[in-house]
């Protein structure tokens, strides 16, 4: 029977893989787990995964040249999520290792998180609760409802499509900026970034993290927002210049912010941003629901079942170059 190594730290296994996926994986392969509660270095992973046919990759697990060279039996490096920036795909291809990624199972979950923080920011809920918890008098103030407010969505991918439908149902006006993808929707306008920033009451960043989007929210873009507007990042911390964000909050250039991601390790919000009184920060929980996690974990197991039968699964990134996998399982790309 083939052998699979699961790289998740012990404390992350239940939340990010789960019992059902573990049982399903054990039905198709011998399974070895990361015995530690830390993210493994390439050298540590190579030692622990020796003689394994496949590795299921946690988000901090690096798939690099050294790893693929050190594991000549490895045929597949399977990412249990959609983000594969932790993998050097070119190196995997040079060594004939198949790379796969899961599809986005967290679309409703992340969209609900966004709606939740929009309501929280607009109605000052967390700030009011914090005042009561601290024993301070809390003065009621007139705040913003979502109905009639303008939602500006940066990036029009799967989450954005779902979120826009929810926002329309709530009576929001929507503008979208995406220079690469046409919305094809008559219900809302597709505009340039400056136009979106100038008219939105809530600016939601859902663009993909690429070299082109690195630091796209900076001093210039924050200055283009309305002073009563709120900024929400549910994409990646790489998209935000954190010095500029903090300066905009301190100066009252924007009214507040919510982040579920940041530049801290494991894609967490940076402590200095999270500590700001005008920020709602959560520890990367947008997609952390049983349904979202199980979707990706079970899809990963299904991908491995296909891989071991010599079939390239949906989500395969480099099947044509994966000669180790092709030779081991008689596969045809």
N, C-alpha and C positions, 0 to 999 in steps of 0.2 A: 504494500500500500504506500502511496505517496505521503510525504511528510510536509507539514505546513508549520511555519513559525509565526506566531502572533506577537507583534512588537509593542503592543499597548502596555504602559506601566500598570502595575497591579491595581492601583486605585482608580485608574481610568477605564478598566476593562468592562465593568458593569454598566457604566454610563455610556460608553462609546462603542461597545460591541454587543454585550448582553448574553444572557443564558440561552435564549432560543437560537441565536446564531452560533454559539459555541456548540450546542448539541447537534445542529445541522452540519457543522464543519466536521465534528468527530465521526459523523456517519459516512463521510467520503474520504477521510484522510487521518493519518496519525497527526496529533497536534502537540506542539510545544509552545510554551508561553514565556514571555519575558518574566523572569523570576524576581525582578527588582521593581522598585517603585519610582524609577528614574527613566528619563529618555536615554536610549542607548546610543553611544558613539558608533561610528562606522566600524571601528575595530572591535568593540564589544559585541555588536550585532553579528559580525562575521564569525566570531568565536561561538556564539550561542546558536547560530543558525547553520552551523556546519552540517553538510549532508542533507539539508532541507531542499525540497523541490520548489517551494514557493514561500514568500514572505507576505503577510498581511501587514500593511504599513499604517501605523498611527501617524498623526499629522506632523510630529516632530522627528520622525524617523527618517534619517537621511539615506537616500539611495544614490551613492556616488561611484565614481570610477574605482576607488579602492575596494569598496564592498563587492561590486560585481566581479572584479578580478580575483578577489579572495574566495569566492564561492563558485567554483566551476560547475557544481551540480545544480545551481539555482536556475530555474527556467522562467519564473514569473515573479514580478514585484507588484503586488496588488494593493492599490491605495483605497482605503475604506472611506472615501470621500471624493468630492469632485476636484478639489485643489491638489494639483500634482507639482507644485513649485518646490517641494522637498526632494524631487527626483530629477537626476540628470538623465533625461531621456536619451540624449545622444550617446552617453556612455553605456546605458543599458542596451541600446541598439548595437553598439560596437561589440558587445559581449554576447549578443543574441538573446537577451533577456526580455521577455514580454512585459510591458507595462500596461496596467489598466486603471481606470478610475470609475468610481460609482456615479450615478446620476444624482441630481438634487432632490433629496427626499424631504427637505426642510422648508419648502416654499411656503406652505400655509403657516408653519411655526414662526419663521422669521417675519412674515407679513403681519402676523398677530402681534409680535413684539413691537414692530414699528407703530402700529395703531395704538398699542398700549402706551408707548412713551409719548406719542403725539398728544393723547388725551392728558397724560400726566403733566407734560410741559405746558400745554395750553391752559390747564385748569389749576396749575400750581399745587398738585396733590401731594407729591413727596415733600415739597418744601413746607407745606402746611402741617403735614404729619410730623415732620422733624421738629417744628416749632412746638407742637403739643408735647412730643416726647421729651423735649428739653425743659418743659415747664414754662415756656415763654407765651405771652399773649399773642394770639394769631388774629390779625385783622382781616376780615373778608374783603376780597377785592374782585372787581369785574374782570373776567378773563375771556379767553377765546374758545369758541366751540368749533368743531371740525366742519360742520355743515356750513357751506358758504366760504370756507377758507380755501386758499390756493395751495395745492400740494405740488412741489417741484421735484421731479424724480430724475436723478442723474444716472443714466445707464438703463437700457430697456431689455433686460434679460428675463428669465423665467420668474424670478421673484417680483420684478417690477410689473410684469403683466398681471400677475395675481393681485398684487397690491393695488394697482390702478382700478381693477374691478371692484375691490372692497371699498376703495375711496369713493368711487362713483356711487355705490350703494349708500354711502354715508352722506351724500350730497356735496362732496368736495369738487372744486374746480381743479383740473389737472393740467400741468404743462410738463413736457418730457424733453430731455436733452440726450441725444445719442447720435454721434456723427457717423456711426457705422451701421445702425439698424433702423429701418423705417418702422413706425408703429403700425401703420395701416389702419389706424383708428380715427373715426370722425368725431368721437366724443371729446377728444382733447387735442391740444396743439403740440406740435413738435417744434422746438425753438432752439436758438443758440443759447449757450450757457449764460452769457451776460443777461439776456432777456429773462431767462428762468430765475436767476438770482434776484433780479430787480422786482419781480412781481410775486414771489412765493412767500407764503406765511410759514411753511414748513419745507425745508430743503432736505431731501433724503438721498444719501449717497449710496448707490447700488452698482456703480461701475466696477468692472473687473480690475484687479490689481495687475497692471502692466507697467512697462517703462514709460509709456505715454501718459499714464494716469498718476504716476508717482508725484505726490505733493500737489495734486491739482487743486485741493482746497488750501489756499495760502492767503497771505495778507491782501492780495488784490481781489480774490474771489470773495473773501469774507467782507471786505469793504463794499462790495457790490450788493450785498444782502440788505434787506430792510432792517432797521434797528429793532423792530418788534418780532422779527422772524427767529425761528429755531432751526438749528442744524442737527441732523441725525445721521450717524454713520453706522450702517449695518453691513458694510462690505469688508474692507481691510484697513488697518491703521496706516498702511503705506500711502494711502491717498491723501492724508492730512498732514500739513505742516503744523505740528503741535505748538510750537512757539507762536505762530500766527493765530491759532485758535485761542490760546490763552490770552493773548493780547487783545483779540476781538471781544472776548468775554469781559475782561477787565475794563476795557474802554466803553462798554455798552454798545459796541458796533453791532452785535447780535444779542438777542435776549436770553439765549440759553442753548443747551446742547444735550444730546443723549448719545452715548456710545456703547456698543456691545463688543467693540474690537479696539485694538490699538497697537502700539509699537513695543509693548512689553512682551516678554517671552510667552510662547504658546498663544500668540495673537490676542492677548488680554489688553484691556485698557491700561494706559500708562498711569501709574499712581499719581503723578503730578496733575494729570488731567482729571482723573476720577475724584481727586480731593477738592476740586474747585466748587464753590457753593452753587454755581449756576449749571452744574453738570449732573446728569443722571447717568451713572455708569453701572453696567452689569457685566459679570465675568464670562462673556462669550457664551451666553445661554440662549441666543436667538433660535438656534436649531436643536436645543437640548430638550427634546420631548421624546417619550417612548416611541411614538409613531415615526418621527423623523430619524432617530438613531437606528431603529430596527429596519427601516427601509434600506438604508445604505449597508448595514451589516449583512442582512439577508441577501441583498443583491451581490455583495462581495462573495459570499459562499456560492451562490449560483454561478458567478463568473468562474470560480475555481472548478466547479463541476464541469463546466464547458471546456475549460483549459485542459483538464486531465483527460477529456475525451477527444482532444485534438481539434476542437472547434474554437475559433476566435470569438470571444463573447462581445456583446455590445459593450462599449466602453474601452475596448482595446485601442491603444494609442499607436503601437508600432509593430503590428502583427507581421508585416512583410519582412522586417529586419530580425525577427525573433527566432534565429536559427536553432538555438538550444532547445527552445520549446518545440519547434517543428520536428527536430530530430528525436527528442525524447518521447513525444506522443504521436508521431506520425502525422503531424498537423500540416495543413495547407492554408496559407494566409489568404 
